[in-house]
């Protein structure tokens, strides 16, 4: 399977995991959701560690990348889970389209990737899509209000959180590819999420063991089996996202892979409208398409 198909599967799995989280685990705290998305996903991916070279064979540079990535990834997940839990998917997920825009800078600094004129055009389309996403803030009788959609990004909490997530993911995706040069994608994804899972468990689970029980679907009033099935669905989708992410990342430049992965924003907008009745699909979906068009141009750069 080529990188493009893997990246599309990754995008669909990510959007589906987000929608399932919002639908079935909306009463979980951000810390509990981080345990689900990191610790339990790490457990599910553990079989992929079979046949991995000894950890002592990995150079110090590899562990340096990992040490830098872990706290960033934890911070991003806390922001991510808070945003999709407390705010409409259509008002949060589209801002992840900024990740490939930011990757152009981080990949240039870390991996030597350069921006072409086509890539610059993609940046402009992405910014225009952001404007259109918030076009409802503009008033026909006030020309100054037409700049309000861009300013709205900075005072809407969910959008602001996702912009921070986009920046962090631009860093970690680039650093991840650099670290993956020392270990194949099958083993790297599993090891990385095992370490993330352990870090999340130490940070959020050991201090309050009840969070671990809730992450596993425990409900004091009953219904534990149904809740565990919901948790398992989210974890399975997240594991599929992780597996396809690193396979695709190995085969193509970071900006290209992340660009296609961000098609998840269109799936997310559709999930928001169809499953949660979020309004504004008529304006938000074209905005998402415009942002995605910018992403595609970046991928073609």
C-alpha positions as CSV (number, residue, x, y, z in Angstrom):
1,X,0.0,0.0,0.0
2,X,1.4,3.4,-0.9
3,X,1.9,6.4,1.4
4,X,-1.2,8.3,0.1
5,X,-3.6,5.4,0.9
6,X,-2.0,4.9,4.3
7,X,-2.3,8.6,5.1
8,X,-6.0,8.6,4.1
9,X,-6.7,5.6,6.4
10,X,-4.8,7.4,9.1
11,X,-7.0,10.5,8.6
12,X,-10.2,8.6,8.7
13,X,-9.1,6.7,11.8
14,X,-8.2,9.9,13.6
15,X,-11.5,11.6,12.8
16,X,-13.4,8.5,13.8
17,X,-11.5,8.3,17.1
18,X,-12.3,11.9,17.8
19,X,-16.0,11.5,17.0
20,X,-16.2,8.4,19.2
21,X,-14.5,10.2,22.0
22,X,-16.9,13.1,21.8
23,X,-19.9,10.7,21.5
24,X,-19.1,8.1,24.2
25,X,-16.5,9.6,26.5
26,X,-17.5,13.2,26.8
27,X,-17.8,12.9,30.6
28,X,-14.1,11.9,30.9
29,X,-11.6,14.5,32.1
30,X,-8.7,15.5,29.8
31,X,-6.4,13.4,32.0
32,X,-8.6,10.3,31.7
33,X,-8.8,10.7,27.9
34,X,-5.0,11.0,27.7
35,X,-4.8,7.7,29.5
36,X,-7.2,6.2,27.0
37,X,-5.4,7.6,23.9
38,X,-1.9,7.0,25.1
39,X,-1.7,4.3,27.8
40,X,-4.3,1.9,26.4
41,X,-3.2,2.5,22.8
42,X,0.3,1.7,23.9
43,X,-0.8,-1.5,25.4
44,X,-2.7,-2.5,22.2
45,X,0.4,-1.8,20.1
46,X,2.7,-3.8,22.4
47,X,2.8,-6.9,20.1
48,X,4.5,-4.8,17.5
49,X,7.5,-4.6,19.8
50,X,8.3,-8.3,19.1
51,X,11.6,-8.6,17.3
52,X,12.7,-5.1,18.1
53,X,16.5,-4.5,18.5
54,X,17.7,-4.2,22.2
55,X,17.1,-0.7,23.6
56,X,20.8,-0.5,24.5
57,X,21.6,-0.6,20.8
58,X,19.8,2.7,20.1
59,X,22.1,5.7,20.1
60,X,21.9,8.6,22.5
61,X,20.6,10.9,19.7
62,X,17.5,8.7,19.4
63,X,16.8,9.1,23.2
64,X,17.4,12.8,22.9
65,X,14.6,13.1,20.3
66,X,12.3,10.9,22.5
67,X,13.0,13.0,25.6
68,X,12.1,16.2,23.7
69,X,8.9,14.7,22.2
70,X,7.3,13.1,25.2
71,X,6.3,16.3,27.2
72,X,5.2,18.1,24.0
73,X,3.0,15.1,23.0
74,X,1.4,15.0,26.5
75,X,0.7,18.7,26.4
76,X,-0.8,18.5,23.0
77,X,-3.1,15.6,23.9
78,X,-4.4,17.4,27.0
79,X,-5.2,20.4,24.8
80,X,-6.7,18.2,22.1
81,X,-8.9,16.2,24.3
82,X,-10.2,19.4,26.1
83,X,-10.9,21.1,22.8
84,X,-12.9,18.3,21.2
85,X,-14.7,17.4,24.5
86,X,-15.9,21.0,25.3
87,X,-16.2,22.7,21.9
88,X,-17.8,21.8,18.5
89,X,-15.7,19.6,16.2
90,X,-16.4,22.1,13.4
91,X,-14.9,24.9,15.4
92,X,-11.8,23.0,16.5
93,X,-10.6,20.3,14.1
94,X,-10.2,22.6,11.0
95,X,-7.4,24.5,12.7
96,X,-5.3,21.4,12.6
97,X,-4.9,22.3,8.9
98,X,-2.2,24.7,10.1
99,X,0.1,21.7,11.0
100,X,1.4,21.2,7.5
101,X,1.9,24.9,7.1
102,X,4.0,25.0,10.3
103,X,5.7,21.8,9.3
104,X,7.2,23.6,6.3
105,X,9.2,25.7,8.7
106,X,10.1,22.9,11.2
107,X,11.0,20.4,8.5
108,X,13.2,23.0,6.8
109,X,15.1,23.6,10.1
110,X,15.4,20.0,11.2
111,X,15.3,18.0,7.9
112,X,16.3,20.5,5.3
113,X,13.0,20.5,3.4
114,X,12.3,23.7,1.4
115,X,9.1,25.6,0.6
116,X,8.2,26.1,-3.1
117,X,5.9,28.7,-4.6
118,X,3.2,26.1,-4.8
119,X,3.6,25.5,-1.1
120,X,3.4,29.2,-0.4
121,X,0.1,29.3,-2.4
122,X,-1.1,26.5,-0.2
123,X,-0.4,28.6,2.9
124,X,-2.5,31.4,1.5
125,X,-5.5,29.0,0.8
126,X,-5.3,27.7,4.3
127,X,-5.4,31.2,5.8
128,X,-8.4,32.0,3.5
129,X,-10.1,28.9,4.7
130,X,-9.6,30.0,8.3
131,X,-11.3,33.3,7.4
132,X,-14.2,31.6,5.7
133,X,-14.7,29.3,8.7
134,X,-15.5,32.3,10.8
135,X,-17.3,34.3,8.1
136,X,-20.4,34.5,10.3
137,X,-18.6,37.1,12.4
138,X,-18.5,39.6,9.5
139,X,-21.2,42.2,9.0
140,X,-22.1,43.6,5.5
141,X,-22.6,47.1,6.9
142,X,-19.1,47.3,8.6
143,X,-16.1,46.7,6.3
144,X,-13.8,46.5,9.3
145,X,-15.7,43.4,10.5
146,X,-14.4,41.5,7.5
147,X,-11.1,41.1,9.3
148,X,-12.9,39.8,12.4
149,X,-12.9,36.1,11.3
150,X,-9.1,36.0,11.5
151,X,-9.1,37.7,14.8
152,X,-11.8,35.3,16.1
153,X,-9.2,32.5,16.0
154,X,-7.5,34.1,19.0
155,X,-10.5,34.5,21.3
156,X,-12.4,31.3,20.7
157,X,-11.0,28.9,23.3
158,X,-11.4,25.7,21.2
159,X,-9.8,27.2,18.2
160,X,-7.0,28.7,20.2
161,X,-6.3,25.3,21.8
162,X,-6.2,23.6,18.4
163,X,-3.8,26.2,17.0
164,X,-1.4,25.3,19.9
165,X,-1.9,21.6,19.1
166,X,-1.1,22.3,15.5
167,X,2.1,23.9,16.4
168,X,3.2,21.1,18.8
169,X,2.3,18.5,16.2
170,X,4.4,20.3,13.6
171,X,7.3,19.9,16.0
172,X,6.7,16.3,17.1
173,X,6.0,15.0,13.6
174,X,9.3,16.4,12.3
175,X,11.2,15.2,15.3
176,X,9.5,11.8,15.0
177,X,10.8,11.3,11.5
178,X,14.3,12.2,12.6
179,X,14.1,9.7,15.5
180,X,12.6,7.1,13.2
181,X,15.9,7.1,11.2
182,X,17.3,4.9,14.0
183,X,14.3,2.5,14.2
184,X,11.8,1.1,11.7
185,X,8.2,2.5,11.7
186,X,6.6,-0.7,13.0
187,X,8.8,-0.7,16.1
188,X,9.1,3.0,16.5
189,X,5.3,3.6,16.7
190,X,4.8,0.9,19.2
191,X,7.8,1.9,21.4
192,X,6.9,5.6,21.2
193,X,3.3,5.0,22.4
194,X,4.5,2.5,25.0
195,X,6.7,5.3,26.4
196,X,3.9,7.9,26.1
197,X,1.6,5.5,27.8
198,X,4.0,5.0,30.7
199,X,4.5,8.7,31.0
200,X,0.8,9.4,31.0
201,X,0.2,6.6,33.6
202,X,2.9,8.0,35.9
203,X,1.6,11.6,35.5
204,X,-2.2,11.0,35.7
205,X,-2.8,7.4,36.9
206,X,-0.5,6.7,39.8
207,X,-1.6,9.9,41.7
208,X,-5.3,9.1,41.2
209,X,-5.8,5.4,40.5
210,X,-9.5,6.0,40.0
211,X,-8.6,7.6,36.7
212,X,-7.2,4.3,35.5
213,X,-10.4,2.5,36.4
214,X,-12.4,5.1,34.5
215,X,-10.1,4.9,31.6
216,X,-10.8,1.2,31.5
217,X,-14.5,1.9,31.4
218,X,-15.4,1.3,35.1
219,X,-18.7,2.8,36.1
220,X,-19.7,2.6,39.8
221,X,-23.4,2.7,38.9
222,X,-23.3,-0.1,36.3
223,X,-22.9,-0.2,32.6
224,X,-19.2,-1.0,32.7
225,X,-19.3,-3.5,29.9
226,X,-20.9,-1.0,27.5
227,X,-18.4,1.7,28.5
228,X,-15.5,-0.6,28.1
229,X,-16.6,-1.4,24.5
230,X,-16.7,2.3,23.8
231,X,-13.2,2.7,25.2
232,X,-12.0,-0.2,23.2
233,X,-13.4,1.3,20.0
234,X,-11.6,4.6,20.6
235,X,-8.3,2.7,21.4
236,X,-8.6,0.5,18.3
237,X,-9.2,3.5,16.0
238,X,-6.3,5.4,17.7
239,X,-4.0,2.4,17.3
240,X,-4.9,2.2,13.6
241,X,-4.1,5.9,13.2
242,X,-0.7,5.4,14.9
243,X,0.3,2.4,12.8
244,X,-0.6,4.0,9.5
245,X,0.9,7.3,10.5
246,X,4.4,6.0,10.9
247,X,4.2,3.6,8.0
248,X,3.2,6.6,5.7
249,X,5.8,8.9,7.3
250,X,8.6,6.6,6.5
251,X,7.7,6.7,2.8
252,X,7.4,10.4,2.0
253,X,8.4,13.8,3.2
254,X,6.8,15.0,6.5
255,X,4.8,17.9,5.0
256,X,3.3,15.7,2.3
257,X,2.2,13.0,4.8
258,X,0.8,15.4,7.3
259,X,-1.0,17.3,4.6
260,X,-3.0,14.3,3.5
261,X,-3.6,13.3,7.1
262,X,-5.2,16.6,7.7
263,X,-8.1,15.5,5.4
264,X,-9.3,14.3,8.8
265,X,-10.7,17.8,9.3
266,X,-13.3,17.2,6.6
267,X,-14.3,13.9,8.1
268,X,-14.5,15.7,11.5
269,X,-16.8,18.5,10.1
270,X,-19.1,15.8,8.6
271,X,-19.2,13.9,11.9
272,X,-20.0,17.1,13.8
273,X,-23.0,17.8,11.5
274,X,-24.3,14.3,11.1
275,X,-23.8,12.8,14.6
276,X,-23.9,15.9,16.8
277,X,-26.2,18.2,14.9
278,X,-23.6,21.0,14.8
279,X,-24.9,23.9,12.8
280,X,-23.3,25.8,10.0
281,X,-22.3,22.9,7.7
282,X,-23.2,25.0,4.7
283,X,-20.5,27.5,5.5
284,X,-18.0,25.4,7.5
285,X,-17.7,22.6,4.9
286,X,-16.7,24.9,2.1
287,X,-14.2,26.5,4.5
288,X,-12.8,23.0,5.3
289,X,-12.6,22.2,1.5
290,X,-10.7,25.5,0.9
291,X,-8.3,24.7,3.8
292,X,-7.8,21.2,2.4
293,X,-7.1,22.6,-1.0
294,X,-4.3,24.6,0.5
295,X,-3.1,21.5,2.2
296,X,-3.1,19.6,-1.1
297,X,-1.1,22.3,-2.8
298,X,1.4,22.0,0.0
299,X,1.6,18.3,-0.6
300,X,2.2,18.9,-4.3
301,X,4.9,21.5,-3.6
